[in-house]
Amino acid sequence: MDIEKDKQVLGNDEKNEKEDEAKLNNEENDQDQPINISENQENVDDKKENPDEDILKEEILEDKNIEELGNVDNEEDAPPPDLVKVSEEIDEYILILSNACKGHGTENVTDDPDSETAPPNLPISVEQFSGLVKAMIEEYDSGDVPVKWDQLTDEDVESLVGAVDRMAKLLKALSGFSSEYKYASSINNIGGILQRAMAYLEEEFRDFLEYHKVDEEDNINNNESKSKPSSNQEGDENAEKEPDQVDEKISYFCGYSEESMSNLYKLVKILMAGGHEAECCQIYFIARRNDLEEKLQKHEFEKRSVDDVQKMNWDALEKDIISWNETMKEFTSIHFTNEHKLSATVFKDHPSIAESLFNTIAKGIIIQLLNFPDAVAMTKRAAEKLFKYLDVYESLRDFHSKLEELLATEYSKELKYEASLTRGRLGEAMISIFFELEASIKADSGKNPVPGGAVHPLTRYTMNYLEYACEYKETLEQVFRKHQSMEGSDWDRRAPTEDQPQNSSNNDSNVKKQQSPFEMQLVNVLELLHDNIEAKSKLYKDYPLSMIFLMNNGRYILQKIKACGAINGSLNDTWCRKRSSCLRQYHKNYQRETWSKLLNVLINHEGLLVKGKVSKPVLKERFKSFNAMFDEIIKTQTSWVISDEQLQSELRVSISNMVVPAYRSFMGRFSQTFTPGRQTEKYVKFQSEDVEARIDELFDGSATSGGRWKL
Amino acid sequence: MPATDNQSSFLNRISIRRNQVSSMEHDQENENIELFSKHVVDYFADLLPSHTSSTTNADPSSTSLESPAPDLHPDLLSICWFQNLLDIFLCCEAEFKAAVVMGRDPLHFGKPPLDRLIPELLDRAVKALDVCNAVSSGLDLTRQWQKLAQIAVSSLEQKPIGEGQVRRARKALNNLLTSMMLDDRDGNYHGKGTDRSWSFGRRGGGGASKNDRTGGSFRPLSCSVAKSWSAAKQVQAMSSNLVAPKAAEQTGLASPVYIMSTVMVFVMWSLVAAIPCQERTGLQTHLNVPRQLEWAKPITVLQEKIGEEWKKKEKRGAAGVLDEIKKMEKLAKSLVEFADSFNFPLEEEKVVEVAEMVAELAEVCQKMEEGLPALQLQVREVFHRIVRSRSEILDVVDQNGKASLPPVLY
């Protein structure tokens, strides 16, 4: 090609440029723009403020080039060359070129300027080929609405792929002789056409990634509305074809149909062949990253600053935690896996690129997902937060174990480290919460006894809290074990420190079951609670009532422990036995204090019998004092409370068993002493059935709870 | 992997706290505090551009913690310089903790003025974390810019430079410049709605769409904070209540707390100035370091220098005062200019000229390639360190709370 001529064409004045411009840019909204071009060239600073013009210029450059090539073509009066034939010739020529290059002793094709041997002459087919490819690109990428990639027929695509591939190879081969003057111009032309083709394909690739996906959620509801026919409406053909074609089941990866995927694959292939790997990767990265970002937004996963999270009230934060958890699960179980498949499919021929793209995309999203729990772990500690912290902790743990299979080691390493730091912080927060629970129990020193000796709200609160906590027992075991192992100290180090949720395997030795740190923590809390309740029982002036109080609370604690398998499993039998015997002791103490004196009235016959005869006045006194005592007890203790039905009936039965037979025998022996009628009525106020009935009414007081401790 | 002090045991800390010696020897304490402020001067003097000070690093063995070894005084505001800055921050932070926090009698933090200064410090720490996150995503964006620049470099390294190469490079550089410009534009940082409304059409004459779409998507998608978040405001909030202790308070703990706060605010401020961050309007006015204080002198000088750079940046509308970004932007503009006037074949002198620019840009890319991931890790380390220290300080403060108030669970 004639270089002088090239220069002439390229060096054409503005007039010429504007003509080109007008040809290609006949869109109304653009027509006023070319005016800026000359200014643009002169005044570079303007450009900074108006990027549009820059692009415009780029377009013009492209157009200019095409025009110039077109001119070359037009000069030839020969019939249009056949692409297939020309392509064969080009292939041959490429072979010749590369052989010639090898002849120079350089491995493969280089741009070594010192090539000594004259390179093979430039055949006419190079020009013909350039012209054909240029025409092909122009056909697709001209005017205002470029032809969409998916409107191309399979043959079109194939020939385009082949042409670009061949062109890139030709360019590469020719570059070996770039110092040859006669080649330079050809190289320039081919490079220009190739760049134009690549620019077109880059746009198509971007478009395809952005607009050829369906909303995955819509897709579930409506299988027909698929690949939104892109920006222009001519895609009907495709859109209609698809549904019947894949009626049974359309497998969508990240919103792309199989057909879209195969198009993406082809585009990648061709972009790679043209040497535009960097652009291709960046376009893909940005499109997919955007897509995942949108998915995050759909999840109402709000990005909050650490600062904001500290200031949020707990209710709002709780909601955020719930949605974070869901987001995290969905991303780790669905989106990342799909994303991985997508990149593997689209970059099938370039597995290492596919891997690094996926890993980079996923990593960016994961880093964002990990920011939130970090902020949460820093919020002010409070007992009620424990359970949500646990949820987050568990999510992070599951995520941690999934990372390995999701990402390549070099990427997952850092994320694992981050996730484990965050978990560590959450763990610390949770342990602190337990310490604070201990401190609060210790410090709870209300001066007002609970009426009727009922279960103290502190007991209720603590036990319910522990019961709830034990639903997370395995996780809490982990948390405590982890911190214990960080301690590296005198705690039991045989306990596994890794993330295996519960393993009984190491306990099957004949060694007696070792208490885990969390179990120790539980026992600690229970002991503190016990101590506190004992202290509180001293608030009752009435000793039997304080025993009732202890029984009530002790019973409540034991019942909770038994009801909750997890707590029960954590405590060894000795502990429970100890508590049970405590309870029995309270029971005994109560009976002794309350009923022994009464019983004494009935059993101790001393003074009743004078010389074998019943002393009536003494008997009268006995009955009177029994009646008064019994009345008093009943009166006081009916208002006492035992809310546990079983305990209530146990206690009643044991009292009955003690009192009723004694009374019955006392009655049997002495009641006839009184003359029937008024005397009997006066002294024998209770029949043994009455005594029994009254005892059965004990501890029925209406429970009035303190209400301070609530869960 | 950054070695943070996470391994220091939590329970251990608590047990230290529980059995802590209530009073430290006073002399020792004052000495530590004095040493801390002296080191701050030394460290920051090292960062000064025409560094001649002989006092620095004179006796590294005198410090309990290893002082950072500056990398032959890199250019002010280069990636390397920032690496040193962050190292220094970590050192100051560790020394501050050793002097002020560790083994501290909780009661000290409960007395005025510390009962006010400590919570303020903690609040600043939280805000600094957000800055770290924003800077991290800014660094991600910078990586994307680097990739665009690399496309231009590899394209223009071809011989001969033809139309195709020039256009390819130009496209990449235009994307780069647009992204830089968009990034700096306020309120246009987030939201796809905004950039979509920018596109007029597709190819044809409306090439803007191409550019814009690309430019738009180069924004730091990973921005870790809310849309309304502003880096400038955050820095302002950190420094607004930062007041030098009164003369009477200068001997106690108020002074080191103030020094540490100033160091923290300064470091965050410089990061925000250098690296693309969400919303940075008026950043310059948001830092006031008292010049009269001895320990603050090097920081004041640095602040002035960075402030000047920032002023230039605000005038030109560039992307940030990071040396490499500045160079990249300048070269990108020159190369676009070159591309605009490109004619094939290139004259010899042009070839040389362009090759020089390309080599320079390649060098910038190389520096970024090496420096950005390391800086990224360091920013993370700073993040983790701040979190850790905050919780250590809170441990002491909480202890105090427990001593004075009966805890309530309900």
Contacts between the chains, C-beta under 8 A, distances in Angstrom:
chain1	res1	chain2	res2	distance
A	3	B	345	7.1
A	6	B	344	6.4
A	7	B	343	6.8
A	7	B	344	7.7
A	10	B	343	5.3
A	10	B	344	6.3
A	11	B	343	6.3
A	21	B	205	7.2
A	24	B	204	6.7
A	24	B	205	6.9
A	25	B	204	5.7
A	25	B	205	3.0
A	27	B	201	6.4
A	27	B	204	5.1
A	27	B	205	5.8
A	27	B	206	6.5
A	29	B	200	5.9
A	29	B	201	7.0
A	29	B	206	6.6
A	30	B	200	7.7
A	30	B	201	7.5
A	30	B	204	6.4
A	30	B	205	3.1
A	30	B	206	5.2
A	31	B	205	7.5
A	33	B	205	6.1
A	34	B	205	7.5
A	40	B	340	7.0
A	41	B	340	5.8
A	41	B	341	6.4
A	44	B	333	7.1
A	44	B	336	7.9
A	44	B	337	4.7
A	44	B	340	7.5
A	47	B	336	7.1
A	47	B	337	8.0
A	47	B	340	7.9
A	48	B	177	7.3
A	48	B	181	7.3
A	48	B	317	7.4
A	48	B	333	6.9
A	51	B	174	6.5
A	51	B	177	6.9
A	51	B	178	4.7
A	51	B	181	6.9
A	51	B	208	6.8
A	51	B	211	5.4
A	51	B	212	7.4
A	51	B	215	7.3
A	52	B	206	7.9
A	52	B	207	7.1
A	52	B	208	3.8
A	52	B	211	7.3
A	54	B	170	7.8
A	54	B	174	4.9
A	54	B	177	7.8
A	54	B	211	7.0
A	54	B	336	6.7
A	55	B	174	6.4
A	55	B	207	3.1
A	55	B	208	5.5
A	55	B	210	6.0
A	55	B	211	4.6
A	56	B	205	6.4
A	56	B	207	5.3
A	56	B	208	7.6
A	57	B	340	5.9
A	58	B	167	6.2
A	58	B	170	5.7
A	58	B	171	6.3
A	58	B	174	7.0
A	58	B	207	6.1
A	59	B	203	7.3
A	59	B	204	7.8
A	59	B	205	6.6
A	59	B	207	4.8
A	61	B	163	7.0
A	61	B	166	7.6
A	61	B	167	5.8
A	61	B	170	7.8
A	61	B	339	7.9
A	61	B	342	7.6
A	62	B	167	6.3
A	65	B	163	5.0
A	111	B	158	7.3
A	111	B	159	5.1
A	113	B	159	7.2
A	141	B	203	6.8
A	143	B	204	6.7
A	144	B	201	6.7
A	144	B	202	7.6
A	144	B	203	7.6
A	144	B	204	4.0
A	144	B	205	7.9
A	145	B	202	7.3
A	145	B	204	7.8
A	146	B	202	6.7
A	146	B	203	5.6
A	171	B	164	8.0
A	175	B	158	7.2
A	175	B	159	7.5
A	178	B	159	5.3
A	178	B	160	5.2
A	184	B	160	5.3
A	184	B	162	7.8
A	184	B	344	8.0
A	184	B	345	5.8
A	185	B	344	7.4
A	185	B	345	7.5
A	187	B	160	6.6
A	187	B	162	5.8
A	188	B	160	7.2
A	188	B	162	3.6
A	188	B	163	5.5
A	188	B	164	7.5
A	188	B	344	4.7
A	188	B	345	7.3
A	189	B	162	7.9
A	189	B	163	7.6
A	190	B	164	7.5
A	191	B	162	4.1
A	191	B	163	5.9
A	191	B	164	2.9
A	191	B	165	6.1
A	192	B	162	6.6
A	192	B	163	3.7
A	192	B	164	4.9
A	192	B	167	7.3
A	193	B	164	7.6
A	194	B	164	5.5
A	195	B	163	6.9
A	195	B	164	3.6
A	195	B	165	7.6
A	195	B	167	4.9
A	195	B	168	5.3
A	196	B	167	7.9
A	198	B	168	7.4
A	199	B	167	7.4
A	199	B	171	6.7
A	200	B	203	7.9
A	203	B	202	7.2
A	203	B	203	6.7
A	203	B	210	6.6
A	206	B	213	7.2
A	206	B	214	7.9
A	231	B	202	7.5
A	276	B	168	7.9
A	278	B	147	6.4
A	278	B	150	6.7
A	278	B	151	4.7
A	278	B	154	7.4
A	279	B	151	6.5
A	279	B	172	7.5
A	282	B	144	7.2
A	282	B	147	5.9
A	282	B	148	7.4
A	286	B	214	7.8
A	286	B	217	4.2
A	286	B	218	6.9
A	286	B	221	7.7
A	287	B	217	7.5
A	289	B	221	5.3
A	289	B	222	7.9
A	290	B	192	7.6
A	290	B	217	6.1
A	290	B	221	6.4
A	293	B	221	5.3
A	302	B	226	6.9
A	303	B	223	7.2
A	303	B	224	6.2
A	303	B	225	5.7
A	303	B	226	5.4
A	303	B	227	7.7
A	304	B	225	7.4
A	304	B	226	5.7
A	305	B	130	4.4
A	305	B	133	7.8
A	305	B	225	4.5
A	305	B	226	5.9
A	305	B	229	5.5
A	305	B	234	7.9
A	306	B	126	5.5
A	306	B	127	8.0
A	306	B	129	4.4
A	306	B	130	5.2
A	306	B	133	7.3
A	307	B	126	5.2
A	307	B	127	5.4
A	307	B	129	7.7
A	307	B	130	5.4
A	307	B	234	7.5
A	308	B	226	6.6
A	310	B	126	5.7
A	364	B	140	6.7
A	364	B	221	7.3
A	364	B	222	4.8
A	365	B	222	7.8
A	367	B	136	7.5
A	367	B	222	6.6
A	367	B	224	7.5
A	368	B	222	5.8
A	368	B	224	5.6
A	371	B	133	6.0
A	371	B	224	4.9
A	374	B	129	8.0
A	374	B	387	7.1
A	375	B	129	7.9
A	378	B	126	7.1
A	378	B	387	6.6
A	378	B	390	7.1
A	378	B	391	7.5
A	383	B	409	5.9
A	413	B	1	7.0
A	414	B	1	7.0
A	414	B	377	7.9
A	417	B	1	5.7
A	418	B	380	7.5
A	421	B	4	7.2
A	421	B	6	5.7
A	421	B	384	6.1
A	424	B	6	6.0
A	424	B	10	7.9
A	425	B	387	6.9
A	425	B	391	7.4
A	428	B	10	4.8
A	428	B	391	7.1
A	431	B	10	7.1
A	431	B	11	7.5
A	435	B	14	7.3
A	436	B	407	6.7
A	437	B	409	7.4
A	439	B	402	6.4
A	439	B	407	5.6
A	440	B	407	4.9
A	440	B	408	7.3
A	440	B	409	4.3
A	443	B	406	5.2
A	443	B	407	5.5
A	444	B	409	7.5
A	445	B	406	7.9
A	461	B	409	7.0
A	461	B	410	7.6
A	483	B	9	7.6
A	483	B	10	5.7
A	483	B	11	5.6
A	484	B	11	7.3
A	486	B	7	7.0
A	486	B	9	4.8
A	486	B	10	6.7
A	486	B	11	7.3
A	487	B	9	5.2
A	487	B	11	5.0
A	487	B	12	6.3
A	488	B	9	7.3
A	489	B	11	8.0
A	489	B	12	7.8
A	708	B	410	5.7
A	709	B	409	7.3
A	709	B	410	6.0
A	710	B	410	6.5
